[in-house]
Amino acid sequence: MGGKGKLRHWPRVACVMVLLVAGSAGPLHAAAALAVGVTDSPADGIAYGWAINFQTPEEARKVALEKCRAFENAPKAVKACKLIGAAEKHCLALAFDPKNDSPGMGWAIESSREAAQRRALERCRAAAPADRRAFCEIDLIKCDGEP
């Protein structure tokens, strides 16, 4: 019985150790950035680039701008790519009116997925013509710490 008393607590110790390791396991990188390119003409389309889970906001900004400038579906808009913002441990979202030539577009960088979606949709609806506001939909939602 001498050795069994010590082993009796082993499962509890093992569970606590697993929880501590699992709780500390998370993304080592938590910086995100969003870049968008828009011209004065909705017919030119919209270019965008995003980056999440980078070690620093500077790295995320660089990658987001590079992706925006490499966007192939809107060659005129890529020339207007600008950094919208960068943040750590945040979510970013883009919403669009899917109709070509519609100015309906919105973006957001917020502390939660829900807040980012809501804000992007609000901005899209504010930019879209009155008869197109209901058509705005989320095209992209990404959060730091998610794959």
WOLIN-V809789 format. One record per backbone hydrogen bond with DSSP energy under -0.5 kcal/mol. NH is the residue of the N-H (numbers start at 1). CO is the residue of the C=O. If there is no record, write none. Layout:
BEGIN
nh: {NH | NH}
co: {CO | CO}
END
This chain:
BEGIN
nh: {5 | 7 | 8 | 9 | 10 | 11 | 13 | 14 | 15 | 16 | 17 | 18 | 19 | 20 | 21 | 22 | 23 | 24 | 25 | 26 | 30 | 31 | 32 | 33 | 34 | 35 | 36 | 37 | 38 | 39 | 42 | 44 | 45 | 47 | 49 | 51 | 54 | 60 | 61 | 62 | 63 | 64 | 65 | 66 | 67 | 68 | 69 | 70 | 71 | 77 | 78 | 79 | 80 | 81 | 82 | 84 | 85 | 87 | 89 | 91 | 92 | 93 | 94 | 95 | 96 | 97 | 98 | 98 | 101 | 102 | 105 | 106 | 108 | 110 | 116 | 117 | 118 | 119 | 120 | 121 | 122 | 123 | 124 | 125 | 126 | 127 | 128 | 132 | 133 | 133 | 135 | 136 | 137 | 139 | 140 | 142 | 144 | 146}
co: {1 | 3 | 4 | 6 | 7 | 7 | 9 | 10 | 11 | 12 | 13 | 14 | 15 | 16 | 17 | 18 | 19 | 20 | 21 | 24 | 54 | 54 | 87 | 51 | 85 | 49 | 82 | 47 | 80 | 45 | 40 | 41 | 42 | 37 | 35 | 33 | 31 | 56 | 57 | 58 | 59 | 60 | 61 | 62 | 63 | 64 | 65 | 66 | 68 | 44 | 74 | 76 | 77 | 78 | 36 | 34 | 34 | 32 | 30 | 110 | 142 | 108 | 140 | 106 | 137 | 104 | 96 | 135 | 42 | 99 | 103 | 95 | 93 | 91 | 112 | 113 | 114 | 115 | 116 | 117 | 118 | 119 | 120 | 121 | 122 | 123 | 124 | 129 | 129 | 130 | 132 | 133 | 96 | 94 | 94 | 92 | 90 | 143}
END
